Amino acid sequence: MTTDLVAAQPARGNALKRAVERFPFLPALIILVVLLVLNGLYQPRSVSFIGLTGLIKTYLALMLLAIAQTYVVYAGDIDLSAGAIVSLVNVAIITAMDALGGGTGAVLAGLGIGLLVGLACGIVNGIVVATLRLQAIVATFATSIFFTGLALYVMPVAGTPAPTAFWRTYGGRILDIPFVLYAVIVLAVLLLVLARTKLALRLLSVGDDQQAAFQSGLPVTRIRLQGYALCGLFAALAAFCITGDTASGDPLVGGKMTLNSVAAVVLGGTALAGGFGTVTGSVIGALIIGLIGSLVFFVGTPSEWQNLVQGVAILLALMAGILVGRRASR
């Protein structure tokens, strides 16, 4: 009997290790469920269909930016300009839509311009990091200043309104279903398609061992550049969401989102050193940050203490995820 119990403990440990290796976001998922329960206890309406839809609508931009950051982190890089790209795309599409008259055609043209701006910013980052071989953390910090300067040049003062057709569609309903849920479905399909391509696997291979990837014949420079280009595109999509949510242009709107996107990636179980992680985990990490913010508000934390308490809570969630992951790896 004793021997059987001793044998069962390693078996359970190996099962947990395999589960975490296959699903790196498992610790984050547990934390997410705990936060949902706590939010439901303090504010039952927050876990209703309307409440959860509102949460997704509010934090969809952060989810998209966390996804953008993930593809860069896969390869062992980082993008500190992601929030600045959001700001630049925000003011670019607002300015373009306003200049073109604000109609449906203007909205579509503005969105197309926004995707091109985001892609261009990603390519710039890819060139300075992958081609010119500058340190990613320093180079993207420099480009973040550059992109922010461009955003301020395009729109020196915040407040230019978005076209009514744009923000009403984003915040409205189609067939009595919130538009944001359609956006989530399209996003899920897009991520599934990307997961079936070789790019994600190649980015992970580069992040796992760049030298080995190069020696195996992988075009490391091109792969890293593609990761940054993909990051720019998803940052542009994040800008669309935040523009639809705020219904205005702001050249500094994305500034605070960069570090939150990095935190979401880490909370989701993706290694900043590269080579390990999932996009799903980053989405869960973004939701964790959103739920922590909601919980801090629901418990009645004084406004002057909310940022402090939220920061400590995110740190504790990160520590809990790391501890679960380490225990599973033993």
Residue, then its C-alpha position, 0 to 999 in steps of 0.5 A: m500500500t505504501t509503495d503504491l502511494v509513493a509511486a502514485q505521487p511521481a505519476r501525478g507530478n509527471a501528469l501535471k508537468r505534461a499538462v503545463e508543458r502542453f498548456p503553458f497557460l494552465p496556471a493563468l487559467i486557474i487564476l482567471v477562474v479564481l478572479l471571475v469567482l471573486n468578481g462575482l462575489y463582490q458584483p454578481r452582474s460582472v459575471s453575467f453575459i452583459g458584464l462579461t461582454g463589457l469586460i471583453k469590449t473594454y480589454l479587447a485592445l489589450m488582448l490584441l496588443a498582448i497577442a502582438q507582443t507574443y509573436v515578437v517574444y516568441a523569437g526572444d525579442i520585445d517591442l517597447s513601441a507597441g503602445a506608441i504604434v497604437s497611438l500613431v494608428n489611432v490618430a492616423i485613422i481619425t485624421a484620415m476618416d475626418a479628411l475623407g468626410g467621415g462616411t462609410g467609405a471614409v471609415l473603410a479607407g481609414l482602417g486600411i490606412g491604419l493597417l498600412v501604418g501598423l505594418a510599416c511601424g512593425i517593419v521599421n522595428g524589424i529592420v533596426v532589430a533583426t537586420l541592423r542587429l540593434q538590441a531589441i529593448v533599446a531599439t524599440f524604446a527609441t522607435s517608441i519615442f519616434f512613433t509618439g513624435l509622429a503621432l503628436y505631429v499628426m494630432p498635437v491635441a487630443g479630442t478629434p471625434a471619430p466618425t459616428a458610423f465607426w464608434r456606433t458600429y463597434g459599440g452596437r449590435i448586429l442581429d441583437i448580438p454585440f459587435v464585439l463578439y463577432a470581432v472575437i470570433v473573427l480574431a479566434v479564426l485568424l489566430l487558428v489560421l496563423a497557428r497552422t502556418k509555419l511562422a509561429l513554429r519558426l519564431l519559437s525555434v528562433g527564440d529557443d536557440q537562435q544559433a541552432a535555428f540559423q545552422s539548421g537553415l532557417p532565415v533567422t533575420r527574415i523570421r524575426l522581421q516577420g514577427y515584428a511586422l505581425c506585431g505591427l498589424f495586431a497593434a493596428l487592430a488594437a488601435f481600431c478597438i481602442t478608437g471604437d471604445t473611446a470614439s476619439g483621437d489621442p496621440l498618447v492613448g497607447g502609452k500605458m498599454t505597452l507594459n501591460s501587454v508585456a505583463a499579460v504575455v508573462l502572466g499567460g506563461t510565455a517566456l520572455a527569453g523566447g521559445f515557449g508560450t502560447v497566444t491563448g495564454s497572452v489573451i488570458g493574461a490580458l483578461i487577468i489584468g482587466l479582472i484585477g482592475s475590476l476587483v480592485f474597484f468592486v471592493g471599494t479601494p480608495s482611488e488614490w490606492q487603486n494603482l498601488v493595489q492593482g500593481v501588487a495584485i498583478l505581481l502576486a498573480l505573476m508569482a503564483g503562476i511562476l510557482v505553479g509552473r516551477r512545481a510542475s517542472r520538478 
